[in-house]
Amino acid sequence: MKKRVLVIGGGPGGYTAAIRASQLGGKVTLIEKDFLGGTCLNAGCIPTKSLLDSSGTWAKSRTLFPQHLQGEVPWKEIMARKNQAVQHLRMGVEGLLREGQIDVISGTASFTSERKVIVDGDKSKMFDADAIIIAAGSRPVRPAAPWSHIPGVITSDELLTIDRLPGSLAIIGGGVIGIEFATIFAELGVQVHVVEAAQRIVPTIDVSISSGIQANLKSLGVQFTIGSTVETIAKEGDGTFTVSLSQGETFAAELVLLAMGRKANLQPLRLDDADIQVEGGKIKVNAWQQTNHRDIYAVGDCASPVMLAHVAMMEGKLAAERAMGNPVKPIAYDLVPHCLYSHPEAAIVGLTFEEATKRGFEAEEAIFPLSASGRALVEGESQGMIKVVANKKYGQILGLHLLAPHATEFISQAALALSLEATADEVLAMIFPHPTISEGIQEAVAAIGGTAIHLPGKLGRGT
């Protein structure tokens, strides 16, 4: 008899788990309350990257050929392109699940006991299984303050459906989500003002990369207020908003985006009825994605320490493998690539210099500025850098931090190098293609020892 596997949620973690469990011989049922593909496909990764591609193309074309491109932003066409990509990929996920002979049930799942799940409270839609994988995802955070519920104060979900460009946009939150939307709208000519409570934008990444992103956005006209929080937001008679900050500053905007992070979707699940433990607002799991019940797993944003689609996919595979009885290795979260799709893109993997030092490494670092890259120059995107962090004693590469065109594509090279514990000597023995942005990795590694070919002397060494 086939092992029965029930998956709750059809996002990246859920549909990956379902497909892998089916490949391993499981009889799989997947419950999804909305569209297949989850936040990533429908209101996150895919639609935002489509908008970023359009805004980047528009802005770059106007910079290169200003005399030929003076018309209005084709917002309807940009949104139509985004919708077409989402619909195409959503159908692709549906086809993959059909091919895997996975039963897809539409509705909201909740537990009635440890082994039983009901859909939409309908007793005729009761399911039990040998293993359950929860992939319930997350939703945007709305603070409790009354101003966060004023019409026109919106989250990323609503911003992705607006029918016209605003003249100005306030973004509350300078993390990954806020910065990507700041890039999109600034490139399309919207006046953007970003408010960040921390002392710098995207505070979780290398400070040089963070500073570089901010400088690039400032060149597009984006305004920043750092180290400040929102006190009030008031809607004026003309429909605009006045945003008042803790530092005493006020400014006006036509639209306000709340980009204050995301939180796990736990409430509909009724986890208490299955006695599933929650910790810090997420489902508590071990290194094999198991909850406190050995046959109930949780993956992705509802449980993971790293809320990224590619992490959810890996966790989904791991949970499916474990549920089907296969041996698996825990995920190395230190080696997860983190990407930010600004222009130029930012991508990091491994440790910063500060993190490496705190962990006891005798660390050293070097920078290869993109102003020395031929490929970056011809693409008109030379305002960036490649930074490498290494263990001075053994030469082991500990971290790569990129602010460069196509950084999100070639960060995987760096992730592979770190997973294989590559040393500086091994990177220097490679032959990188020319002209590419990625050859700057080798130049940054060489800069540690002062042997970079395209940097004079020991320029680039240290920070």
PyMOL commands that set and color helices and strands:
alter all, ss='L'
color gray80, all
select helices_A, chain A and resi 12-23+38-43+45-64+75-99+146-149+156-159+176-187+207-219+267-269+271-274+300-302+309-323+333-335+353-358+370-372+374-378+407-419+424-428+439-448
alter helices_A, ss='H'
color red, helices_A
select strands_A, chain A and resi 4-8+27-32+103-106+109-111+116-119+122-128+131-134+138-140+153-154+168-172+191-196+223-226+230-235+241-245+250-253+255-258+262-264+278-279+282-283+296-298+338-340+345-350+363-369+385-391+397-404
alter strands_A, ss='S'
color yellow, strands_A
deselect
rebuild
show_as cartoon
